[in-house]
Amino acid sequence: MKPKAIRTMASIGLAIVVATGVAATVARAEGFDPPQNADERRTLFRRGAQLWPVYCNTCHNARPSSEFSPAEWNMIMMHMRTQANLPAQDARAVLEYLKESK
């Protein structure tokens, strides 16, 4: 592989790592902290399952949680929260549902 190609690939890899870290930091700042225990996770999941059709189903088909990594779901949800004008608590519940649905 040529040195320029290696540098380009390294730059892309670094950009992905930085973007993932930034997304995680912003997600925490936006109130998207992960659930603290199993009861909170179940409650958020159920609420997210109820809210997903209200906010998301009008434009999107259901996606398996494995389609994206948790960091990718965080970034997607931050973007869609602004697009759909989701309140923070609703967005957190939908995010938990998306991460955990099979």
N, C-alpha and C positions, 0 to 999 in steps of 0.2 A: 504494500500500500504506500502511496506517496505521502510525504510529510504534510503537504497541504491538506490532503484528505483526512489524515489523522488529526490535525489541528481542528479542522471543521467538525469532525465527529466529537472530539473532546469538548468543543464549545457548545455543541448541541446538548451533549450529556450534562454539562454544567448548567446550562439554561433550564433544563428539565428539573434538575435537583433544586435549583434556586426557586423556580416557580412553585414546586411542590411545597417547599418550606414556607414561602410567602403565603400560599393558599391556606396552609395549616394555621399560620399565625393570624391571618385575617379571619379565618373561620372561628378561632377561639375568641377574638375580639368582638365578633358579631354575635356571640352567645351560642355558638355551635359546639360548645364543649361536649365531649362524649358523655353518655349517661354514666352516672356514678355507680349504679347497681343494677341487678337484673330486673327489679320491679320498675325502675325508671325506664329501662330499655323496653320492657314490654308495653308500658303505658305509651311511650313515644311511638313505638311501632304501630300499635292499634290506632292511635290518633293520626299518624301518617297514612295508614291504610284508608282511613276515612277521608282525609284531605286530598290524597293523590287524585282521585277522580274529579274533585271540585276544581283544583288548580291546574292539573297537568294533562288530564285525559282529553281535554278538548283539542289539544294539538299533538299529543304524543301517544304512542302505543306503549304498553307495559314493557319494561326492560328487566332482564334478569340482573340481580345485583352483581353477578360475576362479570358483567360486560365492562365495568369500569372498576378501578381500584378505589379504596376509600378516599385517597387524596383527589382523584379525578372527580368523584361524586361531590366532594367539598367545592371544587372549582365550578362544576356545572351548577350546583345549587346556588352558589353566590351569584352567578350570572342570571339564572332563572328567577331568583328572588327579586331582582330589580325589574326583570321583564314582566313578571306576573304580579308585582307589587305585593309580595307575600309578607305578612308580619313575621318577625323573628321567631316567635314560638311555633308558628305553623311551619315555617321553613325548616326549623330544627326537627320537627316531627316527621315531615316528608323526607328529610335527609336520612333519618334513622330507618324509615321504611325502605328507602331505596338501597341503603347499604346492606340491609338484612333480609330483604325479600328474595325468595329463591325462584 
